[in-house]
């Protein structure tokens, strides 16, 4: 099986254990330590006093690793936020409801004639 090039997104996903398409900076570990030390508690906007099991979240763009755009979230809120982001990226799987053929609608061009 041929090896993937080093910059191939699928390779990055395999090596990083995530669906990240760009690699994290080489000093990612020190950035994580800094953010966890700085925040000390879950930074969920609606409030959370969890101090254990904290993870670092990209508050804005996932490719922006500036510590000013990183925050500590507890595992529960980080998982919730990640699930909401994934849901927003998925295409809508439902089609628009069909109009009932026996009803009249205000925006029906045939009624205007």
C-alpha positions in Angstrom: 0.0 0.0 0.0 1.5 3.4 -1.0 2.4 5.8 1.8 0.4 9.0 2.0 2.3 12.3 1.6 3.1 14.1 4.8 0.7 16.9 4.1 -2.3 14.7 3.1 -5.3 15.5 5.3 -6.2 11.8 5.7 -2.7 11.2 7.0 -3.0 14.0 9.5 -6.3 12.5 10.8 -4.7 9.2 11.3 -1.6 10.5 13.0 -3.4 13.0 15.2 -6.3 10.8 16.1 -8.8 13.5 15.0 -10.4 15.0 11.9 -8.1 18.0 11.9 -6.9 19.0 8.4 -4.0 21.1 9.6 -1.4 20.0 12.1 -1.2 21.5 15.5 1.9 23.7 16.2 5.0 21.9 17.6 4.6 23.7 20.9 0.9 22.6 21.3 1.6 20.9 24.6 3.0 24.1 26.2 0.0 26.0 24.9 -2.4 23.5 26.4 -0.6 23.7 29.8 -0.7 27.5 29.7 -4.4 27.7 28.9 -5.3 25.1 31.6 -3.2 27.0 34.2 -4.6 30.4 33.1 -8.3 29.3 33.2 -8.3 26.7 36.0 -12.1 26.2 35.6 -14.5 25.4 32.7 -15.1 28.6 30.6 -18.5 27.6 29.4 -20.4 30.8 28.7 -23.5 29.8 30.7 -21.4 29.0 33.7 -19.8 25.8 34.9 -17.6 25.3 38.0 -15.9 22.1 36.9 -12.2 22.1 37.6 -11.4 18.5 36.8 -11.1 16.8 33.4 -10.5 20.1 31.5 -9.7 20.2 27.8 -8.6 23.0 25.6 -11.1 24.3 23.0 -10.6 26.6 20.1 -13.1 29.4 20.9 -13.1 30.6 17.3 -11.3 29.2 14.2 -10.1 25.6 14.7 -6.9 26.5 12.9 -6.1 29.5 15.0 -3.8 28.3 17.8 -3.2 31.7 19.5 -3.6 31.2 23.2 -6.0 34.2 23.3 -8.4 32.2 21.2 -8.1 29.0 23.3 -10.1 28.3 26.4 -10.5 25.5 29.0 -13.8 23.5 28.8 -14.8 20.5 30.9 -15.1 17.2 28.9 -18.9 17.4 28.9 -19.1 20.9 27.5 -16.3 20.3 25.0 -18.0 17.2 23.7 -21.3 19.0 23.5 -19.8 21.9 21.6 -17.9 19.6 19.2 -21.2 17.7 18.5 -23.0 20.9 17.8 -20.3 22.0 15.4 -20.4 18.6 13.6 -24.2 18.8 13.4 -24.0 22.3 11.8 -21.6 21.0 9.2 -23.7 18.0 8.2 -26.0 18.5 5.2 -29.7 18.7 6.0 -31.2 15.3 5.5 -34.8 16.2 5.4 -36.5 17.6 2.3 -38.9 20.5 2.5 -42.5 19.5 3.2 -44.7 19.2 0.1 -47.6 21.5 -0.3 -51.0 19.9 -0.1 -52.5 19.9 -3.6 -56.0 20.7 -2.4 -55.1 23.9 -0.5 -54.6 27.4 -1.8 -51.5 29.4 -0.9 -51.0 33.2 -0.9 -47.8 32.9 -3.0 -49.3 30.6 -5.7 -48.8 32.2 -9.1 -51.9 30.4 -10.5 -54.2 32.1 -8.0 -52.9 35.6 -9.1 -54.3 35.1 -12.6 
